[in-house]
Amino acid sequence: MTAADEGAIRVRYCPSPTGLLHVGNLRTGLFAWLFARQRGGVFVLRIEDTDAARSDERFEQTIYRDLRWFGMDWDEGPDTGGPYGPYRQSERGAIYRDLSGRLLSEGKAYRCFCSEDALKRQADAERASGLQWKYPGTCRGLTSEEVDGRIGAGEASVVRLEVRDGAVEFDDVVHGRTRFSTDVISDPILLRSDATPTYNYAVVVDDALMKISDVIRGDDHLSNTPKQVLIYEALDFDMPRFAHLSTVLGPDRTRLSKRHGATSIAELRDVGYLPEALMNYVALLGWSPGAEGSEIVPPARLVREFRLDRVHRSPAVFDFGKLRFINRRYLRESPDLPDRIARALKPAGYLPDPDEDPNGHRRAEWVRAVIDTLVAGVDVPSEVAPSLDDVLAFPVEDSADCRAVAAEGGVLDLIRELGRELDARDYLAIEDFRAVAQRLKQSTGLKGRRLFHPVRVALTARGSGPELDKLIPLVETGARLGIRGIVRCRDRVAAFLEHYGR
């Protein structure tokens, strides 16, 4: 019987506090969380911190912060407690030692005194001959007197499980029925010489005692599972169901890593990805919703539709383009979009002086103008300020577009007339510009691109860019509000004529 046969769904997620939480690891946690929430089960957060040299309390706190920002909660964990704690492996040492003592007394495990150096030499020699090495069981036959004597003499030892003959079989939701011969399985170490547990031993003890029904993890652990099944058997523990998820790859089809770009949750958050957009995208890494062609799947719908039996066996490829596309959709519909854009603009100096705008009215007006003009073309808020740099800059000097337009016959007369129209106005409303454009059309006989291309170049020093109906309100609003030296349209045309109108 498996632990799952008892009926209650209990799923765990076990990050290690040895660094920042990354997308590949987060995907595992998300699938476990979705499974638990969809089935009305319990989601357990366990911190696997037995690597004392690399574990750091700072990273543990970052895990909590990142998961909560992402939208995942947990029912039991180190910070919330629960009936099966402690939920940090570093605090469960006595449990591991007690159970290994039981296995030793039952003859299912034994003390091994072989040094690491000696075993490494054996393994290297076997591999050099083209053979697959496994521990030869050198210490299996030691008597209790021999063991006691060597321990009394101060020799270091580990505790190994004695692997039975035959085969190990288990069912996997993703990979199906899986079988391994024990002929290729070395007697696994349970406790190291310093009495700390190995991963395969600790994870079995923890999952069994925490009554985990379903183990959902990456397929890099698939090869560990036969050893864990043997440990379950030796301890007479019920086994959980297993589901091993495919690896997340980068665009170059190698394992996703930092060289592919920002992949930690903290980095993606800082860039401006929305948690609901990131959850939507990460859920699509190796899973697909029931509705074909649907890529926008909000969290509530993910919980309703997620099924482990729809998880793909083939590796998932992390596509930054698709993530950006999904984020853009969520960003446009975000109820706090103005605040997100304002936070992105502030470091770049693209907000009114707070002392001159105590009620925030000017800020609200400016942010709205930025949203109307630019947000449709950006994927994350951090792109807004650079987009403004590009759009609002007026490189009139040495502009190839300006030189080319000024050389066209009749264009300078058109721009001079535009300048006279704008001189009569402090600031140009879009309705005023449309009226001016209509008068220019009538007076010059120009229309379409022959009219608006020179006007665009005179206003922007560029031959392309946002629609003038959007750009002009942005420029004029920013200039009126005194945003970081934005040059208003009237002054832009005057500068063009000063450089090219002679």
Buried (B, 14 or more C-beta within 10 A) or exposed (E): EBBBEEEEBBBBBBBBBBBBBBBBBBBBBBBBBBBBBBBEBBBBBBBBBBBEEEBEEEBBEBBBBBBEEBBBEBBBBBEBEBEBBBBBBBEBBEBBBEBBEBBBEEEBBBBBBBEEEEBEEBBEEBEEEEEEBBBEBBBEEBEEEEBEEBEEEEEEBBBBBBBEEEEBEBEBBBBEEBEBEBEEBBBBBBBBBEEBBBBBBBBBBBBBBBBBBBBBBBBEBBEBBBBBBBBBBBBEBBBBBBBBBBBBBBEEEEEBEEEBBBBBBBBBBEBBBBBBBBBBBBBBBBBBBEEEEEBBBEBEBBBBBBBBEEBEEEBBBBBBEBBBBBBBBBBEEBEEBBEBBBBBBEEBEBBBEEEEBEEEEBBBBBBBBBBBBBBEEBBBBBBBBEBBEEBBEBEBEEBEBBEEBBEEEEBBEBBEBBBEBBEEBEBBEBEBBEEBBEEBBEEBEBEEEBBBBBBBBBBBBBBEBBEBEBBBBBBBBBBBBBBBEBBBBBEBBBBBBEBBBE
